[in-house]
Amino acid sequence: IFASCSTNNVKTDNNLKKFFDQKNVTGTFALLNNGTGQFTIYNLKRYRDSSYSPGTSFDLVTALVGLHTGAITNEKMTLRDSVTNSQTDMTQALEKSVVYYFSEIARRIGRDTMQFWLNEFKYGAASDTQKIIINSAIDSFYLDNSLKIIPDQQLGFIKNLYFAQLPTVYQPYQEMVKASLIQEDRSAYRLSYKTGVAKNEKGEQVGWVSDWIEENNHPYFFVLNFTSSKNGNTDTEAISVDILKGILKELGFFEGKM
């Protein structure tokens, strides 16, 4: 998505570095104003040129493919965790990044079908002609660094989801997933996001959060990605949301004035 825009539409905002520094992480953030095509970006090189395991942010893909293929009947379909005996539906699983739910759905979808859809979406493809091949377990390939995606690609993917323009997936299923992503619905704004957690080859935590914020019925798309060298019990999802909200507030959101 970035390659198609003019350099005149790109604003580099190094002031946003402080939000990553406060959490002792290294990352990137990009915001696209859909109306003007204006990008606001911190750490352009990481945003445009570096790829990372999508981790649990891949749940979006699994949900879409699951709905389209019938592996998920609707957003209220529940699965039971054999370990804790708890039940979770699709909406809850997206909100909380429930690994067992989407691992089971991925197994039901199967390798060949999932691979077909990755190529339809060009999810993680290095070029328009590259074919994505799943070369590790179907329920973990999106967690183990065998599949990687550039933050710019992630932004393009969620923009297509917002407008229900992902190829081949029935529009009602795209709308169903989109509705499941709403986290805050206020009179001044509506914030939707999906977090993601992964580990890189060094064992470092990789955090994701992406999607959109709407003010005055106007969408702004964002993606945030970072790496933390802390390997302990770091709450990566909480860190990603804290950074996101700090940045959005800094940029003037949450007051209905955008």
C-alpha positions in Angstrom: 0.0 0.0 0.0 2.9 2.4 0.8 4.5 1.8 -2.6 1.5 3.2 -4.4 1.5 6.5 -2.5 3.4 9.8 -3.3 6.2 10.8 -1.1 4.4 14.1 -0.7 1.7 12.2 1.3 4.1 10.8 3.9 4.8 12.6 7.1 7.6 11.1 9.3 6.8 11.7 13.0 9.9 10.9 15.1 8.1 12.4 18.2 6.2 9.1 18.4 9.4 7.3 19.4 8.8 8.3 23.0 5.9 6.0 23.3 8.0 3.0 22.4 10.9 4.2 24.6 8.5 4.4 27.6 7.9 0.6 27.2 11.5 -0.2 26.4 10.6 -1.7 23.0 11.7 -1.0 19.4 9.0 -0.6 16.8 7.1 1.2 14.1 3.7 2.9 13.7 1.8 4.0 10.6 -1.6 5.8 10.3 -3.4 6.2 6.9 -6.0 8.9 6.5 -8.3 7.2 4.1 -9.8 10.5 2.9 -6.6 12.2 2.0 -4.2 9.3 1.5 -1.9 11.0 4.0 0.5 8.7 5.9 1.9 9.4 9.3 4.8 7.1 10.1 7.3 6.5 12.8 10.3 4.3 11.7 9.7 4.0 8.0 12.4 1.4 7.4 10.8 -1.1 9.8 7.4 -0.4 8.5 8.3 -0.8 4.9 11.2 -3.3 4.8 11.1 -5.6 7.8 8.9 -8.7 8.1 7.8 -10.5 11.2 5.7 -13.5 12.2 2.1 -12.4 12.4 1.5 -14.5 15.5 -2.0 -14.3 16.9 -2.8 -11.3 14.6 -3.2 -14.1 12.0 -6.5 -15.0 13.8 -8.2 -12.5 11.4 -7.2 -14.7 8.4 -8.3 -17.9 10.2 -11.6 -16.4 11.1 -12.3 -15.2 7.5 -11.3 -18.5 5.9 -13.1 -20.5 8.6 -16.4 -18.6 8.0 -16.1 -18.9 4.2 -15.3 -22.6 4.2 -17.8 -23.5 7.0 -15.2 -24.4 9.6 -16.9 -21.6 11.6 -20.7 -21.5 11.3 -21.0 -17.9 12.7 -19.5 -15.6 15.2 -21.2 -17.3 18.1 -19.9 -20.8 17.4 -18.1 -22.0 20.5 -15.3 -24.5 21.0 -14.3 -26.1 24.3 -10.8 -26.1 25.6 -9.9 -29.7 26.5 -7.4 -28.4 29.2 -9.5 -25.9 31.1 -13.0 -27.1 29.9 -13.9 -23.5 29.2 -15.9 -22.4 26.1 -15.1 -19.6 23.7 -16.9 -18.2 20.6 -15.3 -16.5 17.6 -15.8 -13.0 18.8 -14.3 -13.7 22.2 -11.5 -15.6 20.6 -10.6 -12.6 18.4 -10.8 -10.2 21.3 -8.6 -12.3 23.6 -6.4 -14.0 21.0 -7.5 -17.5 22.1 -4.9 -19.8 20.7 -6.7 -23.1 21.1 -9.8 -21.8 19.2 -7.9 -20.8 16.1 -5.6 -23.7 16.2 -8.6 -26.0 16.0 -10.1 -24.0 13.2 -6.9 -24.1 11.3 -6.8 -27.9 11.6 -10.4 -28.0 10.3 -9.5 -25.8 7.4 -6.5 -27.9 6.4 -3.2 -27.1 4.8 -4.2 -27.0 1.1 -7.2 -24.8 1.7 -5.4 -22.4 3.9 -2.5 -22.2 1.5 -5.0 -21.3 -1.3 -6.4 -18.4 0.7 -3.0 -17.1 1.7 -2.3 -16.8 -2.0 -5.7 -15.2 -2.7 -4.9 -12.5 -0.1 -1.2 -12.4 -1.1 -0.7 -12.5 2.7 3.0 -12.3 3.4 4.0 -12.6 -0.3 7.2 -10.9 -1.3 5.8 -10.2 -4.8 2.6 -10.5 -6.8 4.0 -13.6 -8.4 5.3 -15.4 -5.3 3.4 -18.5 -4.1 3.0 -18.9 -0.4 3.7 -22.5 0.7 2.9 -23.6 4.2 5.9 -25.7 5.3 5.2 -26.4 8.9 2.3 -27.5 11.0 -1.1 -26.1 10.0 -1.9 -25.0 13.5 1.4 -23.2 14.2 3.0 -22.0 10.9 1.8 -18.4 11.7 3.5 -18.6 15.1 6.9 -20.2 14.3 8.4 -17.6 11.8 7.8 -19.8 8.8 5.3 -17.2 7.6 6.2 -13.5 7.9 4.5 -10.2 6.9 5.6 -6.6 6.5 3.7 -4.0 8.6 2.8 -2.3 5.3 1.2 -5.5 4.0 -0.8 -5.8 7.3 -2.1 -2.3 6.8 -3.2 -3.1 3.2 -4.9 -6.3 4.4 -7.0 -4.6 7.1 -8.0 -1.8 4.8 -9.4 -4.3 2.3 -11.2 -6.0 5.2 -12.8 -2.7 6.3 -14.2 -2.1 2.9 -15.1 -5.8 2.4 -12.8 -6.0 -0.6 -10.8 -9.1 0.3 -10.9 -11.3 -2.8 -13.4 -14.2 -3.0 -14.5 -14.1 0.7 -18.3 -13.5 0.9 -19.0 -9.9 2.0 -21.2 -10.9 4.9 -18.3 -12.9 6.4 -16.0 -9.9 6.1 -18.6 -7.7 7.8 -19.1 -10.3 10.5 -15.3 -10.3 11.3 -15.2 -6.5 11.1 -18.0 -6.1 13.6 -16.2 -8.5 16.0 -13.2 -6.2 16.2 -15.0 -3.2 17.8 -13.3 -2.5 21.1 -14.6 0.9 22.0 -17.8 2.5 20.6 -18.3 6.0 21.9 -20.3 9.0 20.7 -17.1 10.7 19.5 -15.3 7.7 18.0 -15.3 4.0 17.3 -12.0 2.1 17.8 -11.5 -1.4 16.4 -8.3 -3.4 16.8 -6.8 -6.9 16.9 -3.7 -7.5 18.9 -1.1 -10.1 18.1 1.8 -11.8 19.8 4.7 -13.8 18.4 8.3 -14.6 19.0 11.2 -14.0 16.6 14.1 -16.4 16.0 15.9 -14.9 19.0 13.1 -15.7 21.3 12.2 -12.0 21.6 8.5 -10.9 22.0 6.9 -9.4 18.8 3.8 -7.4 19.3 1.2 -6.3 16.8 -2.0 -4.2 16.9 -3.8 -3.0 13.8 -7.1 -2.0 12.3 -8.9 1.4 12.4 -10.4 4.3 14.3 -13.5 6.1 13.0 -14.4 9.7 13.8 -17.3 11.5 12.1 -17.8 8.4 10.0 -14.4 8.6 8.6 -11.9 5.7 8.9 -8.2 6.0 9.7 -6.2 2.8 9.4 -3.2 2.0 11.6 -0.7 -0.7 12.2 1.8 -0.9 15.2 4.6 -3.4 15.5 7.4 -3.8 18.0 10.0 -6.1 19.4 10.8 -6.5 23.1 14.0 -8.0 24.3 12.3 -9.1 27.5 11.6 -12.8 27.5 9.8 -13.0 30.8 6.1 -12.6 31.6 5.8 -9.4 29.6 2.2 -8.6 28.7 2.8 -7.8 25.1 -0.8 -7.3 24.2 -1.3 -4.7 27.0 1.9 -2.9 25.9 0.7 -2.7 22.3 -2.6 -1.3 23.3 -1.1 1.3 25.7 1.3 2.5 23.0 -1.5 2.6 20.4 -3.8 4.7 22.6 -1.0 7.0 23.6 -0.1 7.7 20.0 -3.7 8.2 18.9 -4.3 10.6 21.7 -1.1 12.5 20.7 -2.4 12.7 17.1 -5.7 14.3 18.2 -8.1 11.3 18.3 -10.8 10.4 20.8 -12.4 13.8 20.8 -14.4 13.6 17.6 -12.5 16.4 16.0 -10.7 14.5 13.3 
